[in-house]
C-alpha cells in the first residue's frame, strides 16, 4: 500500500545501520494465532479447484497484524486528532476525534499514509510467519509446497469510490474475492467467497466474535474445567498458559450461525470448511 516509512516508530527508521526489530515475525497478543488446519469439506468445487484447495489437505492460517507499529501509529494519531479538534467545541462523548478532508486535508492524507505503513508491516509480518512455518514443515516432511491462497487485511481503511470505508472487526468481501473467517481453536474456520454486497459495504466478518471478554474468562476460567472451557481435545501451544483460557472456545460465539447468517444475507458463499489441528498463540 502507499505508505510512508518515515511515519513508523523512530527505532525502526534510524539514520544508518541495521534495524533489529523484535516484533517482526511474531504472532502478537489478543486473538492472533497461527493454526495448522485440515480441509474437512469442500462446498464449492469449482472455486476450490481454482484456488488449489482439496479435501484432506493440510493448510495453515495466520492471523496477525502490524504489532507495535500499528499500536504506535494509533496512539500518535489519536493525540493529533484530539489536538486538531476545534477549540471551544465540546469533545465527542466517545472521545473519538474525526478528521475531515475539508478542515484538515493534510492530516487526513498523512494519517492514511501512516495506516498504510502499518498495514504494510502486517503483510511482511504474516509473510515471515508463513515462511518460518514452511521451513519447519520442510525440516520434517521434505520439500513440501505451501503456496499462498490469500492475504486478507482487516481493521483497515480502504479508498472505495469517492470516499473511504473503515472496517473494524470486518474485512473486505468484494465480488469473487477469497475471504477468511476464523472460528475458535476448537471449532472450524471457513474459506468463503465474497459477493460484493453493497448493502454491507462489500464486507464480511473477520471471525466468529467474542461472547466473553478476556477479563471475564480469566477470572472465571480457573474454576472451570477444560470441558466447560471447550479445551478438551484442543492442542494449543503458547508461552503463557493463561492465553489458552483467555482464548478458549467458550469465549467465542458458535461459528456456524455466524457463517449461515452471512450466506443468507448474500454477503459470502462457502468454499471450504477447515478444522483445527494445532494452534499457536502469542
NUBA-983072 format. One line per field, with one value per atom (N, C-alpha, C): residue in one letter; residue number from 1; z negated, y negated, x negated; atom name. Coordinates in steps of 0.001 Angstrom, whole numbers. Atoms other than C-alpha are relative to their C-alpha. Layout:
<rs>
residu	c(a/...)
num	c(NUM/...)
z	c(Z/...)
y	c(Y/...)
x	c(X/...)
atome	c(CA/...)
</rs>
This chain:
<rs>
residu	c(x/x/x/x/x/x/x/x/x/x/x/x/x/x/x/x/x/x/x/x/x/x/x/x/x/x/x/x/x/x/x/x/x/x/x/x/x/x/x/x/x/x/x/x/x/x/x/x/x/x/x/x/x/x/x/x/x/x/x/x/x/x/x/x/x/x/x/x/x/x/x/x/x/x/x/x/x/x/x/x/x/x/x/x/x/x/x/x/x/x/x/x/x/x/x/x/x/x/x/x/x/x/x/x/x/x/x/x/x/x/x/x/x/x/x/x/x/x/x/x/x/x/x/x/x/x/x/x/x/x/x/x/x/x/x/x/x/x/x/x/x/x/x/x/x/x/x/x/x/x/x/x/x/x/x/x/x/x/x/x/x/x/x/x/x/x/x/x/x/x/x/x/x/x/x/x/x/x/x/x/x/x/x/x/x/x/x/x/x/x/x/x/x/x/x/x/x/x/x/x/x/x/x/x/x/x/x/x/x/x/x/x/x/x/x/x/x/x/x/x/x/x/x/x/x/x/x/x/x/x/x/x/x/x/x/x/x/x/x/x/x/x/x/x/x/x/x/x/x/x/x/x/x/x/x/x/x/x/x/x/x/x/x/x/x/x/x/x/x/x/x/x/x/x/x/x/x/x/x/x/x/x/x/x/x/x/x/x/x/x/x/x/x/x/x/x/x/x/x/x/x/x/x/x/x/x/x/x/x/x/x/x/x/x/x/x/x/x/x/x/x/x/x/x/x/x/x/x/x/x/x/x/x/x/x/x/x/x/x/x/x/x/x/x/x/x/x/x/x/x/x/x/x/x/x/x/x/x/x/x/x/x/x/x/x/x/x/x/x/x/x/x/x/x/x/x/x/x/x/x/x/x/x/x/x/x/x/x/x/x/x/x/x/x/x/x/x/x/x/x/x/x/x/x/x/x/x/x/x/x/x/x/x/x/x/x/x/x/x/x/x/x/x/x/x/x/x/x/x/x/x/x/x/x/x/x/x/x/x/x/x/x/x/x/x/x/x/x/x/x/x/x/x/x/x/x/x/x/x/x/x/x/x/x/x/x/x/x/x/x/x/x/x/x/x/x/x/x/x/x/x/x/x/x/x/x/x/x/x/x/x/x/x/x/x/x/x/x/x/x/x/x/x/x/x/x/x/x/x/x/x/x/x/x/x/x/x/x/x/x/x/x/x/x/x/x/x/x/x/x/x/x/x/x/x/x/x/x/x/x/x/x/x/x/x/x/x/x/x/x/x/x/x/x/x/x/x/x/x/x/x/x/x/x/x/x/x/x/x/x/x/x/x/x/x/x/x/x/x/x/x/x/x/x/x/x/x/x/x/x/x/x/x/x/x/x/x/x/x/x/x/x/x/x/x/x/x/x/x/x/x/x/x/x/x/x/x/x/x/x/x/x/x/x/x/x/x/x/x/x/x/x/x/x/x/x/x/x/x/x/x/x/x/x/x/x/x/x/x/x/x/x/x/x/x/x/x/x/x/x/x/x/x/x/x/x/x/x/x/x/x/x/x/x/x/x/x/x/x/x/x/x/x/x/x/x/x/x/x/x/x/x/x/x/x/x/x/x/x/x/x/x/x/x/x/x/x/x/x/x/x/x/x/x/x/x/x/x/x/x/x/x/x/x/x/x/x/x/x/x/x/x/x/x/x/x/x/x/x/x/x/x/x/x/x/x/x/x/x/x/x/x/x/x/x/x/x/x/x/x/x/x/x/x/x/x/x/x/x/x/x/x/x/x/x/x/x/x/x/x/x/x/x/x/x/x/x/x/x/x/x/x/x/x/x/x/x/x/x/x/x/x/x/x/x/x/x/x/x/x/x/x/x/x/x/x/x/x/x/x/x/x/x/x/x/x/x/x/x/x/x/x/x/x/x/x/x/x/x/x/x/x/x/x/x/x)
num	c(1/1/1/2/2/2/3/3/3/4/4/4/5/5/5/6/6/6/7/7/7/8/8/8/9/9/9/10/10/10/11/11/11/12/12/12/13/13/13/14/14/14/15/15/15/16/16/16/17/17/17/18/18/18/19/19/19/20/20/20/21/21/21/22/22/22/23/23/23/24/24/24/25/25/25/26/26/26/27/27/27/28/28/28/29/29/29/30/30/30/31/31/31/32/32/32/33/33/33/34/34/34/35/35/35/36/36/36/37/37/37/38/38/38/39/39/39/40/40/40/41/41/41/42/42/42/43/43/43/44/44/44/45/45/45/46/46/46/47/47/47/48/48/48/49/49/49/50/50/50/51/51/51/52/52/52/53/53/53/54/54/54/55/55/55/56/56/56/57/57/57/58/58/58/59/59/59/60/60/60/61/61/61/62/62/62/63/63/63/64/64/64/65/65/65/66/66/66/67/67/67/68/68/68/69/69/69/70/70/70/71/71/71/72/72/72/73/73/73/74/74/74/75/75/75/76/76/76/77/77/77/78/78/78/79/79/79/80/80/80/81/81/81/82/82/82/83/83/83/84/84/84/85/85/85/86/86/86/87/87/87/88/88/88/89/89/89/90/90/90/91/91/91/92/92/92/93/93/93/94/94/94/95/95/95/96/96/96/97/97/97/98/98/98/99/99/99/100/100/100/101/101/101/102/102/102/103/103/103/104/104/104/105/105/105/106/106/106/107/107/107/108/108/108/109/109/109/110/110/110/111/111/111/112/112/112/113/113/113/114/114/114/115/115/115/116/116/116/117/117/117/118/118/118/119/119/119/120/120/120/121/121/121/122/122/122/123/123/123/124/124/124/125/125/125/126/126/126/127/127/127/128/128/128/129/129/129/130/130/130/131/131/131/132/132/132/133/133/133/134/134/134/135/135/135/136/136/136/137/137/137/138/138/138/139/139/139/140/140/140/141/141/141/142/142/142/143/143/143/144/144/144/145/145/145/146/146/146/147/147/147/148/148/148/149/149/149/150/150/150/151/151/151/152/152/152/153/153/153/154/154/154/155/155/155/156/156/156/157/157/157/158/158/158/159/159/159/160/160/160/161/161/161/162/162/162/163/163/163/164/164/164/165/165/165/166/166/166/167/167/167/168/168/168/169/169/169/170/170/170/171/171/171/172/172/172/173/173/173/174/174/174/175/175/175/176/176/176/177/177/177/178/178/178/179/179/179/180/180/180/181/181/181/182/182/182/183/183/183/184/184/184/185/185/185/186/186/186/187/187/187/188/188/188/189/189/189/190/190/190/191/191/191/192/192/192/193/193/193/194/194/194/195/195/195/196/196/196/197/197/197/198/198/198/199/199/199/200/200/200/201/201/201/202/202/202/203/203/203/204/204/204/205/205/205/206/206/206/207/207/207/208/208/208/209/209/209/210/210/210/211/211/211/212/212/212/213/213/213/214/214/214/215/215/215/216/216/216/217/217/217/218/218/218/219/219/219/220/220/220/221/221/221/222/222/222/223/223/223/224/224/224/225/225/225/226/226/226/227/227/227/228/228/228/229/229/229/230/230/230/231/231/231/232/232/232/233/233/233/234/234/234/235/235/235/236/236/236/237/237/237/238/238/238/239/239/239/240/240/240/241/241/241/242/242/242/243/243/243/244/244/244/245/245/245/246/246/246/247/247/247/248/248/248/249/249/249/250/250/250/251/251/251/252/252/252/253/253/253/254/254/254/255/255/255/256/256/256/257/257/257/258/258/258/259/259/259/260/260/260/261/261/261/262/262/262/263/263/263/264/264/264/265/265/265/266/266/266/267/267/267/268/268/268/269/269/269/270/270/270/271/271/271/272/272/272/273/273/273/274/274/274/275/275/275/276/276/276/277/277/277/278/278/278/279/279/279/280/280/280/281/281/281/282/282/282)
z	c(0/0/0/-118/421/-1375/1316/-2997/60/134/-4248/-1176/1059/-6195/-1064/982/-7910/-1116/1027/-9841/-962/898/-11511/-1284/1236/-15071/273/-244/-15306/-21/106/-16332/1234/-1220/-13029/1213/-1133/-10852/-423/431/-12087/1192/-1054/-10161/765/-639/-9458/-805/708/-10348/142/-58/-10719/-966/907/-12234/-567/644/-14742/-704/439/-15243/-654/729/-17941/233/-218/-16874/1318/-1328/-13280/-37/-50/-12543/-1351/1252/-15856/101/-109/-16417/-645/726/-18986/-982/1048/-21613/539/-434/-21534/560/-596/-19319/1158/-1093/-16966/-189/77/-16109/1292/-1172/-13718/-218/196/-13170/1198/-1022/-11269/65/-194/-9802/1051/-1019/-7725/791/-839/-4774/-165/380/-6121/1072/-958/-3453/1031/-1079/-83/463/-418/864/1393/-1348/3992/711/-569/6001/1118/-1100/8978/-538/569/6883/-781/766/4576/935/-973/7617/526/-530/8967/-1021/1053/5613/-536/417/5216/-1302/1266/2333/263/-116/1919/-1394/1276/-837/-453/567/-3174/-49/40/-2594/-1401/1165/-5470/457/-311/-5463/-1260/1204/-7780/195/19/-8686/-999/844/-10104/-237/373/-11973/-867/717/-12938/786/-661/-12108/-174/-69/-12483/-1312/1259/-16046/-586/670/-17736/947/-961/-14534/4/25/-14498/-1311/1324/-18232/-95/31/-17880/856/-919/-14872/-527/580/-16555/-1110/1114/-19666/470/-521/-17745/644/-743/-15537/-841/948/-18363/-623/625/-20005/1007/-1012/-16747/349/-307/-16008/-1142/1159/-19540/2/-45/-19178/1084/-1120/-15856/-211/251/-17372/-219/45/-17074/-1436/1357/-20216/-321/453/-22209/335/-352/-20702/-937/948/-23132/625/-476/-22839/259/-198/-21397/-1241/1165/-24127/125/-229/-22552/-139/-42/-22661/1237/-1320/-19047/795/-632/-17150/1511/-1453/-13418/635/-811/-10886/1313/-1211/-7918/1140/-1170/-4397/299/-250/-4375/-926/957/-7533/-206/255/-7794/1100/-1087/-4348/-136/112/-5075/-1074/1073/-8351/472/-515/-6604/914/-925/-3860/-760/783/-6397/-818/772/-8534/874/-893/-5571/397/-278/-4723/-1201/1212/-8334/-179/133/-8430/1046/-1047/-5110/-372/458/-6616/-992/950/-9491/715/-760/-7033/743/-702/-5008/-956/1009/-8183/-288/249/-8799/1103/-1127/-5312/-134/135/-5892/-1208/1201/-9385/283/-326/-8094/984/-975/-5177/-710/694/-7532/-945/813/-9934/860/-920/-6958/410/-448/-5827/-1119/1130/-9319/-97/78/-9307/1174/-1151/-5790/-275/280/-6900/-961/990/-9898/621/-649/-7821/942/-923/-5267/-744/807/-8036/-324/386/-8918/1218/-1097/-5602/1338/-1277/-2947/750/-815/-69/274/-162/-584/622/-539/1341/-1024/892/-622/616/-664/1798/-761/639/530/755/-606/1176/12/56/-20/-1290/1183/-2427/-124/104/-3685/-1155/1087/-5625/-650/691/-8245/-957/844/-10667/780/-912/-7851/733/-791/-5875/1451/-1423/-2097/802/-854/557/929/-854/2359/603/-648/4924/-380/332/3856/-1464/1423/174/-513/636/-2285/-795/897/-4130/-1071/1102/-7566/-545/500/-8625/-1336/1318/-12293/-386/228/-13153/1258/-1294/-9459/1020/-1061/-6214/1341/-1323/-2514/512/-580/-703/1406/-1359/2903/832/-878/5697/466/-475/6346/-799/771/3718/-1117/1168/1195/-1306/1316/-2376/-1042/1063/-5526/-1254/1235/-8558/-1022/991/-11519/-1053/1190/-14251/-1207/1150/-17664/235/-195/-18159/-271/175/-18996/1009/-1003/-16034/1390/-1358/-12232/361/-682/-10194/1417/-1335/-6751/1007/-1177/-3400/839/-724/-1620/1155/-1119/1484/-180/152/1402/1064/-945/3039/389/-354/3168/-265/312/1477/-495/332/1443/-1252/1209/-1363/-1253/1132/-3637/314/-387/-2063/475/-516/-364/-1096/1171/-3761/-543/737/-5889/-1373/1309/-9478/164/-102/-10115/-1092/994/-12765/-624/669/-14985/-951/970/-17530/-1411/1391/-21306/-621/820/-23685/-1452/1327/-26839/172/-88/-27376/-599/570/-28226/-1525/1447/-31710/-666/563/-32347/-26/-110/-31172/-908/887/-33100/-1446/1377/-36289/-312/221/-35856/392/-638/-33908/-945/919/-36818/-710/704/-38386/966/-979/-35140/504/-532/-33773/1461/-1415/-30398/886/-767/-29201/118/-7/-30215/869/-804/-28502/1478/-1383/-25337/411/-289/-25619/94/-100/-25656/1442/-1339/-22711/831/-714/-21771/-262/131/-21098/222/-51/-21908/-583/459/-22194/-238/341/-23972/-1092/1060/-26195/-1285/1174/-28580/-109/105/-29791/-134/157/-30690/1338/-1313/-26986/498/-420/-26431/-617/664/-28956/608/-577/-27578/1394/-1387/-24053/171/-56/-24920/910/-863/-22548/-673/713/-25263/51/-84/-24793/1268/-1329/-21222/329/-504/-19527/865/-937/-17636/1422/-1324/-14157/1031/-1064/-12181/213/-233/-12787/595/-540/-12007/1514/-1434/-8625/670/-616/-7957/267/-156/-8502/1112/-1073/-6120/1378/-1251/-3464/353/-232/-3881/454/-373/-3558/1324/-1286/-301/-110/185/-1734/488/-373/-1099/434/-287/257/-521/588/-1421/1094/-909/461/-706/708/-2175/-1505/1455/-5844/-463/468/-7722/-1501/1415/-11072/-614/617/-13561/-370/412/-14154/-1153/1007/-16172/61/53/-17328/-805/707/-18285/-380/481/-20443/-461/380/-21153/-1503)
y	c(1183/0/-1240/1229/-3617/-633/521/-4217/-974/885/-6409/509/-653/-4588/-978/986/-7845/-208/133/-7675/1183/-1151/-4389/-430/330/-4299/-340/515/-6103/1089/-1035/-2996/886/-810/-1358/-774/813/-4227/-803/721/-5070/-661/685/-7356/968/-956/-4448/1288/-1260/-833/936/-1022/2313/-296/46/2404/1394/-1294/5219/-108/176/5495/1281/-1182/7927/352/-268/7640/691/-554/8817/1523/-1465/12424/562/-486/12712/-85/-103/13592/-1192/1078/10960/533/-385/10979/-51/32/10693/1349/-1258/13260/458/-375/13551/1417/-1404/17049/425/-780/19386/1384/-1273/22525/916/-1044/25740/632/-445/26945/1110/-1008/29755/-438/317/29089/1143/-1046/31013/239/-131/30282/-1116/992/28526/-112/212/26993/-608/573/25013/570/-736/27427/-776/759/25123/-1049/1026/22280/631/-664/24644/486/-473/26163/-1179/1181/22699/-568/536/21721/1031/-1032/25004/682/-579/26363/1364/-1340/30081/562/-653/32121/858/-802/33755/-718/755/31141/-557/782/29605/-1445/1422/25809/-718/812/23081/-1400/1309/19868/-874/923/16854/-1243/1200/14120/-856/933/11368/-1290/1293/7741/-816/964/4683/-166/-41/5375/-1402/1283/2362/-1187/1104/310/-556/446/210/-671/590/-489/-1409/1309/-3360/-1009/910/-4884/-363/286/-4542/-1030/939/-6375/-1396/1303/-9152/-752/680/-9867/-255/346/-9701/-1355/1268/-12544/-1152/1064/-14502/-416/334/-14281/-806/738/-15472/-1435/1337/-18412/-861/735/-19359/-345/259/-19435/-1487/1438/-22864/-482/553/-24949/-510/462/-25653/923/-975/-22745/1195/-1107/-20006/1262/-1261/-16769/1011/-1080/-13815/897/-886/-11529/1234/-1199/-8648/-270/421/-10616/557/-301/-9540/-1298/1310/-12646/156/-168/-12555/-1109/970/-14276/-178/291/-15969/-418/428/-16327/-1479/1406/-19763/-917/870/-21165/370/-440/-19075/957/-926/-17635/605/-515/-17305/1084/-1003/-15432/1297/-1189/-13067/789/-655/-12328/700/-584/-11723/1192/-1130/-9504/1240/-1145/-7297/612/-516/-7014/780/-670/-6087/1343/-1266/-3446/1008/-875/-2044/543/-443/-1878/1155/-1084/231/1248/-1143/2427/717/-612/2985/833/-761/4077/1302/-1197/6505/1030/-922/8009/724/-600/8576/939/-833/9947/1366/-1268/12593/820/-699/13414/750/-624/14129/1106/-1081/16146/1226/-1108/18255/682/-581/18735/801/-771/19830/1357/-1263/22449/917/-794/23581/672/-542/24022/1181/-1085/26162/1227/-1128/28299/734/-632/28906/775/-760/30000/1386/-1266/32743/821/-737/33640/-100/176/32616/-1191/1161/30288/-53/114/29572/-1347/1261/26957/-649/722/24267/-1361/1276/21588/-815/907/18566/30/100/18721/-1463/1398/15196/-633/779/12488/-1100/848/10627/-1003/984/7350/-270/431/6330/-1120/1178/3407/-1022/822/1132/-978/990/-1953/124/-145/-1491/-992/924/-4018/783/-665/-2945/-1078/1066/-5235/-1359/1357/-8874/-152/113/-8096/1185/-1092/-5569/856/-893/-2563/482/-511/-1781/1237/-1262/1826/342/-406/2769/1269/-1277/6402/536/-407/6841/0/-53/7468/-220/166/6709/1320/-1178/9114/-351/410/7983/1208/-1053/9977/915/-992/13182/118/33/12468/1040/-885/15099/-794/603/14260/1081/-945/15928/-379/258/16234/1068/-985/17949/279/-335/19816/-87/-90/20554/1170/-1100/23002/1368/-1268/25643/216/-100/25025/-279/206/24891/-1473/1294/21890/200/-102/21090/-852/740/20082/-236/338/18249/-929/911/16125/-1212/1224/12506/-158/271/11404/-1483/1419/7671/-663/509/6863/-1450/1426/3059/-380/288/3178/140/-203/4278/-550/632/2094/1033/-1075/5225/534/-431/6558/1319/-1198/9700/-58/-51/10544/605/-617/11439/1049/-1059/14036/237/-320/15553/-1116/1040/12742/563/-455/12964/-82/61/13746/-305/340/13371/-745/742/10842/827/-699/11982/-114/200/10487/932/-886/12383/1446/-1396/15646/324/-237/15274/98/10/14513/1273/-1185/17434/1283/-1177/19750/967/-863/21041/994/-874/22539/875/-789/24080/1143/-1155/27455/-246/90/27916/284/-333/29439/-1205/1173/26339/-1119/1020/24097/370/-467/26186/377/-277/27097/1491/-1442/30879/362/-408/32302/-1103/1126/28890/-25/126/28686/-1451/1415/25153/-165/269/24075/-1499/1407/20792/-132/257/19251/-451/441/18020/872/-972/20722/-656/663/18216/-382/339/17429/1063/-1062/20814/-204/263/19840/-1235/1236/16285/221/-238/17661/1334/-1293/20841/-81/3/21881/-577/527/20946/-1522/1461/17298/-506/431/17242/488/-411/17384/1255/-1126/20592/-524/514/20154/251/-362/21894/-1034/1033/19340/-1280/1194/16543/138/-258/18146/19/-172/19054/-1335/1266/15534/-844/756/14053/615/-664/16641/-401/365/15898/-1448/1423/12165/-276/119/12824/-878/694/11387/867/-947/14531/1317/-1373/18071/916/-898/21025/751/-774/22580/1250/-1153/24833/-209/-36/25774/621/-470/26205/234/-323/27948/-155/234/27088/1290/-1120/29495/-436/503/27391/-1517/1465/23766/-549/740/21459/-1371/1313/18434/-782/845/15464/-83)
x	c(-850/0/-892/789/-1097/-205/335/-2595/-1158/1162/-5425/-811/768/-8128/-475/449/-9116/1032/-1046/-5816/20/124/-6836/-718/724/-8272/-1465/1351/-11621/-1066/1037/-13559/-74/9/-12623/-495/475/-13867/-1238/1208/-17394/-693/749/-19721/-896/906/-22088/-20/181/-22771/1188/-1035/-20731/1139/-1149/-17251/203/-257/-16825/1351/-1387/-13084/501/-458/-11956/1458/-1418/-8321/292/-248/-8719/-28/-155/-7668/427/-594/-5789/1517/-1462/-2146/689/-660/-1231/1025/-948/1486/1419/-1394/5267/419/-477/6951/-887/897/3972/-533/411/2786/-666/393/1030/594/-692/3099/-219/54/2474/1386/-1380/5766/65/-279/7219/1225/-1166/9531/1001/-959/12514/1053/-1106/15106/-82/-57/15268/1448/-1382/18620/107/7/17732/-1228/1135/15569/-697/609/15022/-970/871/13634/-1149/1048/11742/-1112/987/10014/-825/698/9168/-976/860/7680/-1003/949/5761/357/-468/7892/629/-572/8686/301/-319/10351/-1175/1077/7851/-1336/1250/5155/-263/387/3239/-211/150/3399/-439/206/2229/547/-653/4000/-744/763/2164/838/-761/3988/-918/858/1574/-47/-56/1056/-1253/1096/-1096/-751/755/-2245/-194/219/-3873/79/-103/-3870/1422/-1390/-76/367/-284/82/-577/665/-2385/762/-689/-602/1385/-1312/2794/-77/154/1569/-366/444/-181/1154/-1054/2821/1237/-1070/5335/-303/400/3365/51/-10/3012/1424/-1394/6730/624/-520/7509/-522/602/5105/640/-585/6717/1469/-1415/10227/237/-273/11820/173/-41/11294/1398/-1308/14446/1140/-1041/16375/-122/-5/17394/-599/562/15438/1131/-984/17385/53/-134/18767/-885/811/16862/-1493/1408/13585/-711/559/13086/100/63/11988/-166/110/12782/-838/727/10538/745/-758/12186/-939/780/10763/251/-311/12414/-790/690/10809/-1464/1387/7604/-464/355/6779/-1392/1371/3050/-87/-1/3652/659/-685/6088/-935/940/3545/-1114/1089/770/485/-514/2998/145/-191/3921/-1345/1348/207/-540/482/-564/696/-727/2168/-467/515/932/-1376/1319/-2567/145/-256/-1219/504/-525/684/-1121/1131/-2497/-853/729/-4269/742/-800/-1389/-150/204/-1782/-1341/1335/-5514/-40/-20/-4879/629/-665/-2435/-824/840/-4726/-1128/1128/-7640/469/-553/-5467/272/-273/-4362/-1295/1263/-7947/-670/534/-9052/686/-742/-6299/-359/436/-7233/-1353/1336/-10868/83/-122/-9844/659/-677/-7467/-959/947/-10217/-1083/955/-12603/549/-624/-10111/402/-636/-8460/-739/668/-10968/571/-342/-10229/1506/-1456/-6519/351/-513/-4574/921/-915/-2765/293/-272/-1501/1045/-954/392/1323/-1332/4146/451/-416/4911/-498/364/3738/1034/-1189/6762/-142/97/6414/1355/-1216/8957/-378/246/9324/-841/789/8226/919/-724/9297/-432/301/9524/842/-738/10484/907/-980/13635/895/-754/15216/-570/433/15099/-406/311/14577/-788/727/13184/966/-732/14547/-982/803/13105/686/-552/13626/-662/487/13286/758/-659/13958/645/-553/14696/-1116/1002/12863/689/-597/13384/575/-649/15711/484/-328/15558/447/-508/17199/-1138/960/15245/-1276/1244/12579/13/64/11413/148/-202/12496/-263/353/11148/776/-765/13476/-383/443/11766/1067/-767/13621/-914/904/12111/-934/948/9256/642/-707/11875/1104/-1070/14183/-565/522/13818/-143/77/12762/510/-588/14145/-758/439/12764/1247/-1228/15570/-350/206/16006/908/-770/17133/1061/-1083/20366/97/-22/19626/1330/-1336/22936/-97/134/23214/790/-785/25827/-856/904/22968/-1388/1266/20249/-1012/874/18846/-911/761/17792/525/-395/17879/-660/660/16997/-1379/1322/13377/-192/74/14209/1361/-1258/16867/422/-310/16639/91/22/16299/1389/-1197/19130/-361/525/16979/-1315/1257/14194/-1139/1160/10666/9/-29/11082/1004/-1031/14318/-477/387/12838/-1178/1138/9567/460/-497/11470/779/-816/13866/-711/576/11616/-677/742/9540/910/-940/12667/800/-728/13926/-867/720/12989/-369/364/11308/1204/-1206/14561/916/-874/16543/-572/653/13999/-77/80/14177/-1409/1403/10486/-315/224/10944/-357/415/9038/-613/594/7599/-1499/1451/3848/-391/370/2671/-1393/1359/-965/-136/169/-1727/-1059/976/-4402/682/-759/-1674/1250/-1088/689/1374/-1304/3406/612/-525/3715/977/-926/5356/1376/-1283/8046/666/-548/8478/581/-401/8851/729/-690/10764/1228/-1188/13561/1247/-1166/16098/73/10/15046/671/-445/16383/1403/-1311/19753/-173/62/20545/-202/344/19082/1105/-932/21854/1106/-1020/24650/-586/654/22158/-185/147/21442/1370/-1328/25088/686/-723/26417/-626/653/23812/288/-398/24654/1426/-1395/28371/149/-45/27676/-701/694/25766/-1247/1279/22544/-1153/1055/20454/637/-369/20657/-1096/992/18929/-761/848/15999/-522/560/14382/40/0/14547/-1316/1301/11246/47/-38/10906/-1382/1297/8131/-729/845/5231/-900/939/2755/4/-64/2943/-1158/1053/83/561/-435/971/-1224/1126/-1296/-167)
atome	c(N/CA/C/N/CA/C/N/CA/C/N/CA/C/N/CA/C/N/CA/C/N/CA/C/N/CA/C/N/CA/C/N/CA/C/N/CA/C/N/CA/C/N/CA/C/N/CA/C/N/CA/C/N/CA/C/N/CA/C/N/CA/C/N/CA/C/N/CA/C/N/CA/C/N/CA/C/N/CA/C/N/CA/C/N/CA/C/N/CA/C/N/CA/C/N/CA/C/N/CA/C/N/CA/C/N/CA/C/N/CA/C/N/CA/C/N/CA/C/N/CA/C/N/CA/C/N/CA/C/N/CA/C/N/CA/C/N/CA/C/N/CA/C/N/CA/C/N/CA/C/N/CA/C/N/CA/C/N/CA/C/N/CA/C/N/CA/C/N/CA/C/N/CA/C/N/CA/C/N/CA/C/N/CA/C/N/CA/C/N/CA/C/N/CA/C/N/CA/C/N/CA/C/N/CA/C/N/CA/C/N/CA/C/N/CA/C/N/CA/C/N/CA/C/N/CA/C/N/CA/C/N/CA/C/N/CA/C/N/CA/C/N/CA/C/N/CA/C/N/CA/C/N/CA/C/N/CA/C/N/CA/C/N/CA/C/N/CA/C/N/CA/C/N/CA/C/N/CA/C/N/CA/C/N/CA/C/N/CA/C/N/CA/C/N/CA/C/N/CA/C/N/CA/C/N/CA/C/N/CA/C/N/CA/C/N/CA/C/N/CA/C/N/CA/C/N/CA/C/N/CA/C/N/CA/C/N/CA/C/N/CA/C/N/CA/C/N/CA/C/N/CA/C/N/CA/C/N/CA/C/N/CA/C/N/CA/C/N/CA/C/N/CA/C/N/CA/C/N/CA/C/N/CA/C/N/CA/C/N/CA/C/N/CA/C/N/CA/C/N/CA/C/N/CA/C/N/CA/C/N/CA/C/N/CA/C/N/CA/C/N/CA/C/N/CA/C/N/CA/C/N/CA/C/N/CA/C/N/CA/C/N/CA/C/N/CA/C/N/CA/C/N/CA/C/N/CA/C/N/CA/C/N/CA/C/N/CA/C/N/CA/C/N/CA/C/N/CA/C/N/CA/C/N/CA/C/N/CA/C/N/CA/C/N/CA/C/N/CA/C/N/CA/C/N/CA/C/N/CA/C/N/CA/C/N/CA/C/N/CA/C/N/CA/C/N/CA/C/N/CA/C/N/CA/C/N/CA/C/N/CA/C/N/CA/C/N/CA/C/N/CA/C/N/CA/C/N/CA/C/N/CA/C/N/CA/C/N/CA/C/N/CA/C/N/CA/C/N/CA/C/N/CA/C/N/CA/C/N/CA/C/N/CA/C/N/CA/C/N/CA/C/N/CA/C/N/CA/C/N/CA/C/N/CA/C/N/CA/C/N/CA/C/N/CA/C/N/CA/C/N/CA/C/N/CA/C/N/CA/C/N/CA/C/N/CA/C/N/CA/C/N/CA/C/N/CA/C/N/CA/C/N/CA/C/N/CA/C/N/CA/C/N/CA/C/N/CA/C/N/CA/C/N/CA/C/N/CA/C/N/CA/C/N/CA/C/N/CA/C/N/CA/C/N/CA/C/N/CA/C/N/CA/C/N/CA/C/N/CA/C/N/CA/C/N/CA/C/N/CA/C/N/CA/C/N/CA/C/N/CA/C/N/CA/C/N/CA/C/N/CA/C/N/CA/C/N/CA/C/N/CA/C/N/CA/C/N/CA/C/N/CA/C/N/CA/C/N/CA/C/N/CA/C/N/CA/C/N/CA/C/N/CA/C/N/CA/C/N/CA/C/N/CA/C/N/CA/C/N/CA/C/N/CA/C/N/CA/C/N/CA/C/N/CA/C/N/CA/C/N/CA/C/N/CA/C/N/CA/C/N/CA/C/N/CA/C/N/CA/C/N/CA/C/N/CA/C/N/CA/C/N/CA/C/N/CA/C/N/CA/C/N/CA/C/N/CA/C/N/CA/C/N/CA/C/N/CA/C/N/CA/C/N/CA/C/N/CA/C/N/CA/C/N/CA/C/N/CA/C/N/CA/C/N/CA/C/N/CA/C/N/CA/C/N/CA/C/N/CA/C/N/CA/C/N/CA/C/N/CA/C/N/CA/C/N/CA/C/N/CA/C/N/CA/C/N/CA/C/N/CA/C/N/CA/C/N/CA/C/N/CA/C/N/CA/C/N/CA/C/N/CA/C/N/CA/C)
</rs>
